[in-house]
Amino acid sequence: MNIHLSLLPMRTRDTNKENSIRKQAIEMVVKEGLDGFSMQKLAKAAGVSPATLYIYYKDREDLINQIATEISLRLMESSLQGIHPKMSFADGMEIQWKNRLKFYLENMDEMEFIEQIRYSPLYETIRQVIRQKFGDVLGSFVMNAINRGEMMPLPFEVYWAIAFAPLYQLIKFHSQGRSHANDEFTINDEMVNMTLKLVLKALKP
Amino acid sequence: MNNIKPPSYTKKALRVLVFKTNLVSAKDIHRISPVMGDTPGILRWNVDEHDIDNVLRIETSWLLPGDIIRVLTNAGYVCEELPD
């Protein structure tokens, strides 16, 4: 999967070109879905030749994978900023919520791109990278909270569904600009804090 | 100090050659596999199975596009270089 492009000095990597390729690829997948995405279309949109794309990426799958992995790692890194495994559960959750919310709002297209590939087999590689890199910190943060009696021991999926899914639903309403009940919806801090408070209450033993 | 420069071939960089082909199925890829493996100079190769152009990608330091086209044509496939 990994190709060593440092071995290719004949045509050196051009960061501007690479960024433009990445930006166009994200836009294209968000607009047309994974099925509507092709290397030829991407080359045209990014103003490079199809041959150039294959200098940077081994194939279509490698391109999608590299972009998605980079976004996912950035999301995880930013959501764990300021997190210490030994900090109180409430503090750690508040920081993670704020970090995640900020990242989503600043990277809407990127996150929509991840949503598009989340249900494709490509996502498996990304899942593994995330687990390898961040499993330890998050695992011990939760374990410590359980041992201190601040959080109920739960199966991971139940924990996650309560701990983070409510935030993501609010973000979804926000990006849709509306909800079931209101024609207009914008996320705000008050609403986020209200929801987080309920989440923390629900997870208390 | 020894200031003799190494011969230029040792500095020859790896290049990526890219071709549009009609290697449409896994079967086709399987069929060319032995000849690709036997061709000296091909360091790595792969076919983009999930894209419409069936792009064949070659990493080599000294083969020329014509060499690859010849190999593929002899194996009964269409192969044309994608220009830069």
Chai-1 contact restraints between the chains, C-beta under 6 A:
chainA,res_idxA,chainB,res_idxB,connection_type,confidence,min_distance_angstrom,max_distance_angstrom,comment,restraint_id
A,L7,B,L14,contact,1.0,0.0,6.0,A-B,restraint_1
A,L8,B,L14,contact,1.0,0.0,6.0,A-B,restraint_2
A,P9,B,A13,contact,1.0,0.0,6.0,A-B,restraint_3
A,M10,B,A13,contact,1.0,0.0,6.0,A-B,restraint_4
A,M10,B,R15,contact,1.0,0.0,6.0,A-B,restraint_5
A,S38,B,D51,contact,1.0,0.0,6.0,A-B,restraint_6
A,S38,B,I52,contact,1.0,0.0,6.0,A-B,restraint_7
A,M39,B,D51,contact,1.0,0.0,6.0,A-B,restraint_8
A,S49,B,D84,contact,1.0,0.0,6.0,A-B,restraint_9
A,P50,B,L82,contact,1.0,0.0,6.0,A-B,restraint_10
A,A51,B,V18,contact,1.0,0.0,6.0,A-B,restraint_11
A,A51,B,L82,contact,1.0,0.0,6.0,A-B,restraint_12
A,A51,B,D84,contact,1.0,0.0,6.0,A-B,restraint_13
A,Y54,B,V18,contact,1.0,0.0,6.0,A-B,restraint_14
A,Y54,B,R57,contact,1.0,0.0,6.0,A-B,restraint_15
A,I55,B,V16,contact,1.0,0.0,6.0,A-B,restraint_16
A,K58,B,N46,contact,1.0,0.0,6.0,A-B,restraint_17
A,D59,B,D48,contact,1.0,0.0,6.0,A-B,restraint_18
A,R60,B,D48,contact,1.0,0.0,6.0,A-B,restraint_19
A,R60,B,H50,contact,1.0,0.0,6.0,A-B,restraint_20
A,R60,B,D51,contact,1.0,0.0,6.0,A-B,restraint_21
A,E61,B,H50,contact,1.0,0.0,6.0,A-B,restraint_22
